[in-house]
Amino acid sequence: MHDRIQPADVFEPVPGLYTQLIACAEGDRYEIAGTLPYHLDGSLDEDLATQSAVVMDNLGRTLATAGLERSDIVRINIFTTDMNGFLKTSLDVVFGWFGEHRPTSTLVEIARLANPRIHVEIEAVAIRAGRS
């Protein structure tokens, strides 16, 4: 199991939403490239909340390929072209997907992604923790 640390002397802008620091137990490390909101058939929904949900579904499939679980993710980097929209419609979608698990995270607004119809992309780091 990874140790989740929320320093008492560091401001927590959104209490309980994410983990500031994760001390990783020994295990295999996986770098997960930016995950996009494409459906398997290549189609793309237009709205940000739906795109966010598809990204998380795709991330789950990626994890399963390596026999990993959501709780193995120790870091996510979220890139969005619409910060206000993401905060309104997608914050709960992304962090709700993790349940009680809270990876470290960074949220950044950028001018655009590789496809101008894409509004969100998420990359991740996972470390397979020892399982009992």
SERO-4910 file (N, C-alpha, C, O; in steps of 0.05 Angstrom, whole numbers):
BEGIN
 pado doro    nc1    nc2    nc3   cac1   cac2   cac3    cc1    cc2    cc3    oc1    oc2    oc3
  Met    A     17    -23      0      0      0      0     18     25      0     39     25     13
  His    A      9     45    -14     24     71    -15     16     87      9     -7     87     18
  Asp    A     34    103     20     28    121     42     19    148     30     34    160     15
  Arg    A     -5    157     38    -15    182     29    -10    203     50    -16    199     74
  Ile    A      2    225     42     11    246     62     -1    273     54      3    282     32
  Gln    A    -15    285     72    -26    311     69    -13    329     90    -22    329    113
  Pro    A      9    344     82     23    360    102      5    380    116    -11    394    103
  Ala    A      7    381    143    -10    399    158     -1    428    154    -18    446    158
  Asp    A     23    432    145     32    460    141     33    469    112     47    488    106
  Val    A     18    456     95     15    464     67    -15    468     62    -32    451     69
  Phe    A    -22    491     50    -50    498     45    -62    477     26    -50    469      6
  Glu    A    -86    468     33   -101    449     17   -124    464      5   -145    468     18
  Pro    A   -122    472    -21   -143    489    -33   -170    476    -34   -190    490    -31
  Val    A   -171    450    -39   -196    436    -40   -193    412    -21   -184    391    -30
  Pro    A   -201    415      4   -196    393     24   -207    366     15   -230    364      7
  Gly    A   -190    346     16   -198    319     11   -200    311    -19   -206    288    -25
  Leu    A   -195    330    -37   -198    324    -65   -175    308    -77   -179    290    -93
  Tyr    A   -151    313    -68   -128    299    -78   -107    295    -56   -110    306    -34
  Thr    A    -87    279    -62    -65    275    -43    -42    291    -52    -34    290    -75
  Gln    A    -30    306    -34     -7    323    -40     18    307    -46     33    313    -65
  Leu    A     23    286    -29     47    270    -31     41    241    -27     26    234     -8
  Ile    A     52    224    -44     48    195    -41     76    183    -40     92    186    -58
  Ala    A     82    169    -17    106    154    -15    101    126    -26     84    112    -15
  Cys    A    115    119    -46    109     94    -61    122     70    -48    146     71    -43
  Ala    A    107     50    -44    118     24    -35    133     12    -59    129     21    -82
  Glu    A    150     -7    -54    164    -19    -76    144    -32    -95    123    -43    -87
  Gly    A    150    -31   -121    132    -42   -141    139    -33   -168    158    -17   -171
  Asp    A    125    -42   -188    130    -34   -215    118     -7   -221     96     -1   -212
  Arg    A    133     10   -235    124     37   -242    114     37   -271    127     26   -289
  Tyr    A     92     51   -276     80     53   -303     75     82   -309     61     96   -293
  Glu    A     85     92   -331     79    119   -341     58    116   -362     61    102   -382
  Ile    A     35    129   -357     12    127   -376     10    153   -392      6    174   -380
  Ala    A     13    151   -417     13    174   -435    -14    188   -434    -34    177   -423
  Gly    A    -14    212   -444    -39    227   -445    -62    211   -456    -61    201   -479
  Thr    A    -83    208   -440   -106    192   -448   -127    210   -460   -133    231   -448
  Leu    A   -137    203   -483   -155    220   -498   -184    210   -497   -189    187   -490
  Pro    A   -203    228   -503   -232    221   -501   -244    207   -526   -268    209   -530
  Tyr    A   -227    193   -541   -238    179   -564   -251    153   -556   -241    139   -538
  His    A   -274    147   -568   -286    121   -565   -270    101   -582   -255    110   -599
  Leu    A   -274     75   -577   -259     55   -592   -263     58   -622   -244     52   -637
  Asp    A   -286     67   -631   -291     70   -659   -280     96   -671   -284    102   -694
  Gly    A   -266    111   -654   -254    136   -663   -272    161   -661   -264    183   -667
  Ser    A   -297    157   -652   -315    179   -650   -308    196   -625   -294    186   -607
  Leu    A   -317    220   -625   -310    239   -604   -335    255   -597   -348    268   -614
  Asp    A   -342    255   -571   -365    272   -561   -355    301   -560   -331    306   -558
  Glu    A   -374    319   -561   -367    347   -562   -364    360   -534   -347    377   -530
  Asp    A   -381    351   -515   -381    366   -489   -359    356   -470   -352    333   -470
  Leu    A   -349    375   -454   -327    370   -437   -332    348   -416   -315    331   -411
  Ala    A   -355    348   -403   -361    328   -383   -361    300   -394   -350    282   -382
  Thr    A   -373    297   -418   -374    270   -430   -345    262   -439   -338    239   -435
  Gln    A   -330    281   -450   -303    275   -457   -287    266   -432   -271    247   -434
  Ser    A   -291    279   -410   -277    272   -385   -284    244   -376   -266    228   -368
  Ala    A   -309    236   -378   -318    209   -371   -306    188   -389   -297    167   -380
  Val    A   -304    194   -415   -292    176   -434   -262    173   -428   -251    151   -430
  Val    A   -248    195   -422   -220    193   -415   -216    174   -391   -198    158   -391
  Met    A   -233    177   -371   -230    160   -347   -236    131   -354   -222    113   -344
  Asp    A   -256    126   -370   -261     98   -379   -237     87   -394   -229     64   -390
  Asn    A   -225    103   -412   -202     94   -427   -178     90   -409   -163     71   -413
  Leu    A   -175    107   -389   -154    103   -369   -158     76   -354   -138     62   -350
  Gly    A   -182     70   -347   -188     45   -334   -181     21   -351   -171      1   -341
  Arg    A   -187     23   -377   -180      1   -395   -150     -2   -397   -139    -24   -399
  Thr    A   -136     21   -398   -107     20   -400    -95      6   -375    -77    -11   -378
  Leu    A   -105     13   -352    -96      1   -327   -101    -30   -328    -83    -45   -321
  Ala    A   -124    -38   -336   -132    -66   -337   -113    -82   -355   -106   -105   -349
  Thr    A   -104    -70   -376    -85    -83   -394    -60    -92   -380    -48   -113   -386
  Ala    A    -51    -76   -360    -27    -83   -345    -33    -96   -318    -15   -100   -302
  Gly    A    -59   -103   -314    -66   -115   -288    -65    -95   -265    -61   -104   -242
  Leu    A    -68    -70   -271    -67    -49   -250    -95    -41   -242   -115    -46   -256
  Glu    A    -97    -28   -219   -122    -18   -208   -121     12   -205   -100     24   -206
  Arg    A   -144     24   -202   -145     53   -198   -128     62   -175   -115     83   -177
  Ser    A   -127     47   -154   -112     54   -131    -82     53   -135    -66     62   -119
  Asp    A    -73     42   -158    -44     41   -165    -35     68   -177    -11     73   -178
  Ile    A    -54     85   -185    -47    111   -196    -38    129   -174    -52    133   -154
  Val    A    -14    140   -177     -3    158   -156     -2    187   -166      1    205   -150
  Arg    A     -5    191   -192     -4    219   -202    -20    221   -228    -20    203   -245
  Ile    A    -35    243   -230    -48    250   -256    -41    279   -262    -39    296   -245
  Asn    A    -38    284   -288    -35    311   -299    -59    316   -318    -62    301   -337
  Ile    A    -75    336   -312    -99    341   -327    -94    366   -344    -86    387   -333
  Phe    A    -99    364   -370    -96    387   -388   -124    392   -400   -137    374   -410
  Thr    A   -133    417   -397   -159    424   -408   -157    450   -423   -141    468   -417
  Thr    A   -175    453   -443   -176    479   -458   -197    498   -446   -200    520   -456
  Asp    A   -210    488   -425   -232    505   -413   -232    500   -383   -246    483   -372
  Met    A   -216    516   -368   -214    513   -339   -240    516   -325   -248    500   -309
  Asn    A   -255    538   -332   -281    543   -318   -300    520   -324   -314    511   -305
  Gly    A   -301    511   -348   -319    488   -355   -311    463   -340   -328    448   -331
  Phe    A   -285    458   -339   -275    434   -325   -282    435   -296   -292    415   -285
  Leu    A   -278    458   -283   -284    460   -255   -314    456   -249   -322    445   -229
  Lys    A   -331    465   -268   -360    463   -265   -370    435   -271   -387    424   -256
  Thr    A   -360    423   -292   -373    398   -302   -356    373   -299   -367    351   -300
  Ser    A   -330    375   -296   -313    351   -299   -297    344   -274   -286    322   -272
  Leu    A   -294    363   -256   -278    357   -231   -289    333   -217   -274    315   -209
  Asp    A   -316    332   -213   -328    309   -200   -326    284   -216   -324    262   -206
  Val    A   -327    287   -243   -326    264   -261   -298    250   -257   -297    226   -254
  Val    A   -277    266   -259   -250    255   -257   -244    244   -229   -236    221   -226
  Phe    A   -248    261   -209   -241    252   -182   -261    232   -170   -254    216   -153
  Gly    A   -286    233   -179   -305    213   -171   -298    185   -181   -305    166   -168
  Trp    A   -285    184   -204   -277    158   -215   -258    144   -196   -257    119   -196
  Phe    A   -243    158   -181   -223    146   -163   -236    137   -136   -222    122   -121
  Gly    A   -261    144   -131   -273    136   -105   -258    149    -83   -254    174    -83
  Glu    A   -250    134    -63   -236    145    -39   -206    149    -45   -193    163    -29
  His    A   -196    138    -66   -167    141    -73   -162    169    -83   -178    179    -99
  Arg    A   -141    181    -74   -134    209    -82   -105    210    -92    -87    213    -75
  Pro    A   -101    209   -118    -73    211   -128    -64    241   -127    -81    259   -124
  Thr    A    -38    245   -128    -29    272   -131    -39    282   -159    -43    265   -177
  Ser    A    -42    308   -162    -53    317   -187    -44    346   -194    -38    361   -176
  Thr    A    -45    352   -219    -40    379   -229    -61    384   -250    -67    366   -267
  Leu    A    -73    408   -250    -94    415   -269    -84    441   -283    -79    461   -270
  Val    A    -82    439   -310    -71    462   -325    -90    468   -349    -99    450   -362
  Glu    A    -95    494   -353   -110    502   -376    -89    509   -398    -69    523   -393
  Ile    A    -94    499   -422    -77    504   -445    -93    515   -468   -117    513   -468
  Ala    A    -80    526   -488    -93    539   -510   -108    518   -528   -131    523   -536
  Arg    A    -95    495   -532   -108    474   -548    -93    448   -545    -70    448   -537
  Leu    A   -106    427   -552    -94    400   -553    -89    393   -582    -96    409   -600
  Ala    A    -78    370   -588    -71    362   -615    -95    363   -634    -92    372   -657
  Asn    A   -118    355   -625   -142    357   -641   -158    380   -628   -165    378   -604
  Pro    A   -165    401   -643   -179    424   -631   -207    417   -620   -218    433   -606
  Arg    A   -218    394   -627   -244    385   -616   -241    372   -589   -261    368   -575
  Ile    A   -217    366   -580   -212    353   -554   -209    375   -533   -194    395   -537
  His    A   -223    372   -511   -223    392   -489   -208    382   -465   -204    398   -446
  Val    A   -201    357   -463   -187    346   -440   -169    323   -447   -176    306   -464
  Glu    A   -146    321   -434   -128    299   -437   -115    295   -409   -109    314   -395
  Ile    A   -112    269   -401   -101    263   -375    -79    242   -378    -83    221   -390
  Glu    A    -56    249   -366    -34    229   -365    -31    220   -336    -40    234   -317
  Ala    A    -19    197   -332    -18    186   -305      8    170   -300     21    162   -319
  Val    A     14    167   -274     35    150   -266     23    129   -246      8    137   -228
  Ala    A     28    104   -251     18     83   -233     42     67   -223     61     62   -238
  Ile    A     40     58   -199     60     40   -187     45     17   -174     28     20   -156
  Arg    A     51     -7   -184     37    -30   -173     47    -35   -145     70    -41   -140
  Ala    A     29    -32   -126     36    -36    -98     35    -66    -92     21    -81   -105
  Gly    A     50    -74    -72     49   -102    -64     21   -108    -54     10    -93    -38
  Arg    A      9   -129    -63    -18   -137    -55    -16   -160    -35      0   -178    -38
  Ser    A    -33   -159    -14    -33   -181      5    -52   -202     -3    -55   -222     11
***
